[in-house]
């Protein structure tokens, strides 16, 4: 079995969407002749942990290094995560993100010397046949280029977002240097991947789209039983607070159906206090907070409707693909939703509404004909099939 060195800052037990792509690729790669060797950091200051995800890495050898990036330094300043109150944890998270504007290429630059030493040691001992580096942070891609120079083996660089700060553009003074750095990564890579077409356009013409996806095994569980005609949104509510409030207001005008069920909006994820206070006064809203990935999958599978909200400059959020895996009808609503709407339309998985006036009609359409939106083709978003494609691509490179 060939080995591949996977360079990824975000890995379990860290939770939420940032870890899912690399976790699932590593889970399935051994089925296709590749054993992943993951180079990452020791536990960092992070706002959510999901240790259950470690079961996906049971066949994976994980190397965890020190780092002097702000998140690791904050973690060293405490003896246990529980010692930090939630409000303080949130404040620290915001502080860490600010370092993206003062360190280059991002706030994880302090990982580079530790990752470089550990990566060279892994290469010398394990003799991997290829390197797969995923960003953000861009520091992981710098490590990938550095380790390729040491090992003289093919390098795959993977852009989950087009910038170190995610899909939000960094300060204007940094953009020229970061664009040049992206071109540097592309020049030194043997294969350049992006999670969606929008990100690929920003990275460059050489970029190949390997979509995010869903793991069918995650949905081999019963759906959570929910009251009412359940409309479920999964994910943090940043930059789309107006949209979720519009949805909450719209469903108040929808009467009970023939079965007597009133529409109820279930929200799983984080939100700011102002939005939380406004939504708590709505009798049709249920705020669930942050859930484990397993709980989220049960919630999605038990929903009558899955609500996808677009965010500015984000072509497609990862939760849309898991919505497809849950095989429940989807309503797409918000800003910058053209690519997400196209995916849902191609799969016959739901409806799109571009303004709040059409929200009620969209929910009513699904309530009337739910089976119309649950049987479309979703095969290309199956993580196992996507991993087979990646394994074949890496084989061709060597």
Residue pairs with C-beta under 8 A, 6 or more apart in sequence:
1 30
1 33
1 34
1 35
2 33
2 34
2 35
2 128
2 129
2 130
2 394
2 395
2 398
3 34
3 35
3 36
3 37
3 126
3 127
3 128
3 129
4 29
4 34
4 35
4 36
4 37
4 128
4 129
4 130
4 131
4 132
4 394
5 37
5 39
5 119
5 122
5 123
5 126
5 128
5 130
5 131
5 132
5 147
5 151
6 22
6 25
6 26
6 36
6 37
6 38
6 39
6 131
6 132
6 133
6 134
7 39
7 40
7 115
7 119
7 131
7 132
7 133
7 134
7 140
7 141
7 143
7 144
7 147
8 22
8 38
8 39
8 40
8 133
8 134
8 140
9 40
9 41
9 108
9 111
9 136
9 137
9 139
9 140
10 18
10 19
10 22
10 40
11 19
11 22
11 23
11 38
11 40
11 57
11 62
12 19
12 23
12 50
12 51
12 53
12 54
12 56
12 57
13 43
13 49
13 50
13 51
13 53
13 54
14 43
14 44
14 46
14 48
14 49
14 50
15 46
15 48
15 49
15 50
15 53
15 292
15 293
16 48
16 50
16 236
16 290
17 235
17 317
17 318
17 319
18 160
19 50
19 53
20 212
20 293
20 318
21 134
21 158
21 160
21 195
21 212
21 318
22 38
22 134
23 53
23 56
23 57
24 56
24 213
24 215
24 383
24 387
25 36
25 132
25 383
25 386
25 387
25 390
26 36
26 38
26 56
26 57
26 60
27 56
27 57
27 59
27 60
27 215
27 383
27 387
28 383
28 384
28 387
28 388
29 35
29 36
29 387
29 390
29 391
30 36
30 59
31 384
31 387
31 388
32 387
32 388
32 391
32 392
33 391
33 395
34 391
34 394
35 59
35 60
35 61
36 60
36 61
36 132
37 60
37 61
37 63
37 122
37 126
37 128
38 57
38 60
38 61
38 62
38 63
39 63
39 65
39 115
39 118
39 119
39 122
39 143
40 62
40 63
40 64
40 65
41 64
41 65
41 66
41 67
41 69
41 72
41 111
41 114
41 115
42 64
42 65
42 66
42 67
42 72
42 75
43 49
43 64
43 75
44 67
44 69
44 71
44 72
44 74
44 75
45 70
45 71
45 72
45 74
45 75
45 89
45 92
45 93
45 96
46 71
46 93
47 89
47 90
47 93
47 270
48 290
49 81
50 292
50 293
52 292
52 293
52 294
53 293
61 126
63 118
63 122
65 111
65 114
65 115
65 117
65 118
66 72
66 114
67 108
67 110
67 111
67 114
67 115
68 110
68 111
68 114
69 99
69 103
69 107
69 108
69 109
69 110
69 111
70 95
70 96
70 99
70 107
70 110
71 96
71 107
71 108
72 110
72 111
74 92
74 96
78 84
81 89
84 92
96 107
97 107
97 165
99 107
100 106
100 107
100 164
100 165
100 170
101 170
101 171
101 174
103 109
103 110
104 174
104 177
105 137
105 138
105 139
105 142
105 164
105 177
105 178
105 181
106 136
106 137
106 138
106 139
106 164
106 165
107 137
107 164
108 137
108 139
108 140
109 139
111 137
111 139
111 143
112 139
112 142
112 143
112 146
115 139
115 140
115 143
116 143
116 146
116 147
119 143
119 146
119 147
119 150
120 147
120 150
122 128
123 147
123 150
123 151
128 151
128 153
129 153
129 154
129 394
129 398
130 153
130 154
130 155
130 156
130 394
130 397
130 398
131 144
131 147
131 148
131 151
131 153
131 154
131 155
131 156
132 144
132 156
132 158
132 390
132 394
133 140
133 141
133 143
133 144
133 145
133 155
133 156
133 157
133 158
134 140
134 157
134 158
134 160
135 141
135 157
135 158
135 159
135 160
135 161
135 164
136 160
136 161
136 163
136 164
136 165
136 166
137 164
138 164
138 178
138 181
138 185
139 164
141 157
141 185
144 155
144 157
144 185
144 189
145 155
145 184
145 185
145 188
145 189
147 155
148 154
148 155
148 188
153 398
154 190
154 191
154 394
154 397
154 398
155 188
155 189
155 190
155 191
156 189
156 190
156 191
156 192
156 193
156 390
156 393
156 394
156 397
157 185
157 186
157 189
157 191
157 192
157 193
158 193
158 194
158 195
158 210
159 192
159 193
159 194
159 195
159 199
159 200
159 203
159 207
160 195
160 199
161 167
161 195
161 199
162 182
162 194
162 199
162 202
162 203
163 169
163 170
163 178
164 170
164 178
167 199
167 311
167 313
167 314
167 315
168 313
169 175
169 313
170 178
182 203
182 204
183 204
185 192
186 192
186 203
186 204
186 206
186 207
190 397
191 208
191 393
191 394
191 397
192 203
192 204
192 206
192 207
192 208
193 207
193 208
193 209
193 210
194 200
194 203
194 207
194 208
194 209
194 210
195 209
195 210
195 211
195 212
195 316
195 318
196 209
196 211
196 212
196 315
196 316
196 339
197 209
197 315
197 339
198 314
198 315
198 316
198 339
199 207
199 315
200 207
200 208
200 209
210 386
210 389
210 390
211 321
211 380
211 381
211 386
212 316
212 318
212 321
212 381
213 321
213 325
213 380
213 381
213 382
213 383
213 386
214 321
214 322
214 324
214 325
214 326
214 378
214 381
214 382
214 383
215 325
215 383
215 384
216 325
216 382
216 383
216 384
218 293
218 294
218 297
218 322
218 325
219 297
219 300
219 301
219 325
219 326
219 327
221 294
221 297
221 298
221 301
222 298
222 301
222 302
223 298
223 299
223 300
223 301
223 302
223 303
224 295
224 298
224 299
224 301
224 302
225 302
226 232
226 264
226 266
226 299
226 302
226 303
226 304
227 261
227 264
228 261
228 262
228 263
228 264
229 257
229 261
229 262
229 263
229 264
229 304
229 305
229 363
229 367
230 264
230 266
230 302
230 303
230 304
230 305
231 247
231 251
231 263
231 264
231 265
231 266
231 303
231 304
231 305
231 306
231 307
231 331
231 363
232 266
232 268
232 299
232 300
232 302
232 303
232 305
232 306
232 307
233 244
233 247
233 265
233 266
233 267
233 268
233 269
233 306
233 307
233 308
233 309
234 268
234 269
234 296
234 299
234 300
234 306
234 319
234 322
234 323
235 268
235 269
235 309
235 317
235 319
236 269
236 270
236 271
237 244
237 267
237 269
237 270
237 271
237 272
237 275
237 309
238 270
238 271
238 272
238 311
239 311
239 312
240 309
240 310
240 311
240 334
240 335
241 271
241 272
241 274
241 275
243 309
243 310
243 333
243 334
243 335
244 267
244 271
244 275
244 279
244 309
245 275
245 278
245 279
246 356
246 359
247 265
247 307
247 333
247 356
247 359
248 265
248 279
248 282
248 284
248 285
249 282
249 356
250 356
250 359
250 360
250 363
251 263
251 264
251 265
251 284
251 359
251 360
251 363
252 282
252 284
253 360
254 262
254 263
254 360
254 363
254 364
255 262
256 262
257 367
262 284
263 284
263 363
264 284
264 285
264 286
265 282
265 284
265 285
265 286
265 307
266 286
266 288
266 299
266 303
267 279
267 285
267 286
267 287
267 288
268 288
268 289
268 290
268 291
268 295
268 296
268 299
269 289
269 290
270 289
270 290
271 279
271 287
276 287
279 285
279 287
280 287
288 299
291 299
296 322
297 322
297 326
300 306
300 322
300 323
300 325
300 326
300 328
301 326
301 327
301 328
303 326
303 328
304 328
304 329
304 366
304 367
304 370
305 328
305 329
305 330
305 331
305 363
305 366
305 367
306 323
306 326
306 328
306 329
306 330
306 331
306 350
307 330
307 331
307 333
308 317
308 319
308 320
308 323
308 330
308 331
308 332
308 333
308 334
308 337
308 340
308 344
309 333
309 334
310 317
310 332
310 333
310 334
310 335
310 336
310 337
310 340
311 317
311 334
311 335
311 336
312 335
312 336
313 336
314 336
315 336
315 339
315 340
316 339
316 340
316 343
317 340
320 330
320 332
320 340
320 343
320 344
321 381
323 330
323 349
324 330
324 343
324 347
324 349
324 378
324 381
325 378
325 381
327 374
327 378
328 374
329 349
329 350
329 351
329 366
329 370
329 372
329 373
329 374
330 344
330 349
330 350
330 351
330 373
331 350
331 351
331 352
331 353
331 359
331 362
331 363
331 366
332 340
332 341
332 344
332 350
332 351
332 352
332 353
333 352
333 353
333 354
333 356
333 359
333 362
337 352
337 354
341 352
344 350
344 351
344 352
345 352
347 376
347 377
347 378
348 372
348 373
348 375
348 376
348 377
349 373
349 374
349 376
349 378
350 366
350 373
351 362
351 365
351 366
351 373
352 362
353 359
353 361
353 362
366 373
379 385
380 386
